[in-house]
Amino acid sequence: MANSVLMVSVTRTSRDAQHPVQPSGSIVRPQQAYWPQHIHDSSRGLGSLESQNSNRNSNAHRPSRNLWKPTFRMFSIFSNKRAIINDNRDGRIVKRQLERYPEGYPRVSAYIDSDSDSVLFRRFGTLHARTLLYKQVELTELEAQLDKLDKEDEGEPGADDNKWRLGHSISLAGGKENEERRDLMKQIDQKLEEYDNLVLREAELRKLSRPSKRMYRNFMDFMYTEHPFSDSDERFVYHEHDFVSLEKHEENWLDELMHRFMNHCKTGILRTIFVSKEDQAKTTDPHIHYYSEDRMGAFIKVIIAVASTALLLIPIYIFLTCSISLQLMATITLIFALIFATAVSVFTTANRQEVFAATAAYCAVLVVFIGNIQQTTKVN
């Protein structure tokens, strides 16, 4: 019993030496969050320790179990390391939820930032065009004044008192200054700077993509049902063709069809698959539904991969299993090439050059395969 008590005291002393008491105000990282604690059993006497040492010596010639440790470590990368942390650090993370924000502009701002489909703003294209027109007219008038001044300075043949101004800079060395032309050029330079800035800004805005009808209708439905603004502040919502999306969306017909399908399947297993926990925590409003864009994008990629593989393997399977003529093979190749080109155009965001290149490669594979079949048939 005395030995047991003595071992306990020694153990505590060594533990205190390894983990000294931290001064107040310092941050101590919990060690148990990253590796398991080794608990010393003080009830085990010297006899048990000797037997343990003898077992180690007897097992020295046996195959070591440490050979399995690399395998266990390899599979441990898939485990959730944060599950063993017993403090509340993750509980301090601020959750994104619409109901946390007051109604009005705060909640609408949170709604716009909650999903990439709702980052919609007006471009005010008509106002930009009208401002550019006004600046254009002003510059045209200044241009006409400069042309008139040049003709006046040119004068009549033989009367070249002011003609020197046309062959020199605005300020002529020697004390004679062309103040009228200098003032006019200052105005032109100022107006040109304003005009160029407006043109470049308008060109950048024109590069932004317009939202799809689905995106705009979802945004308008939220504003209409929630009614967060006054009637005068809400007028900007109903200019459908003036909105642009700040997020880049490469949507095609298949993406749009998938979103429409998910709008009709708001419950069930599909919602469990395509809605993550983060999406569920964004709002408690039953009229607002969020879906994981990453999961839907991955599912669409799988559909495209399966469809492209099927379009390639189906005609090859027909050529191998059916005894058909060369003319029928060419007809089947033509039909599947048209189907492949249509699928690439509709289901992907490929441009014309990419569609042409993909279709040409597809036809080349089938034609080479037909040639190999014909050559094998002649040899046999």
Beta strands, then each sheet from edge to edge (+ up, - down):
strand 1: 120-122
strand 2: 243-245
sheet 1: 1+ 2-
end
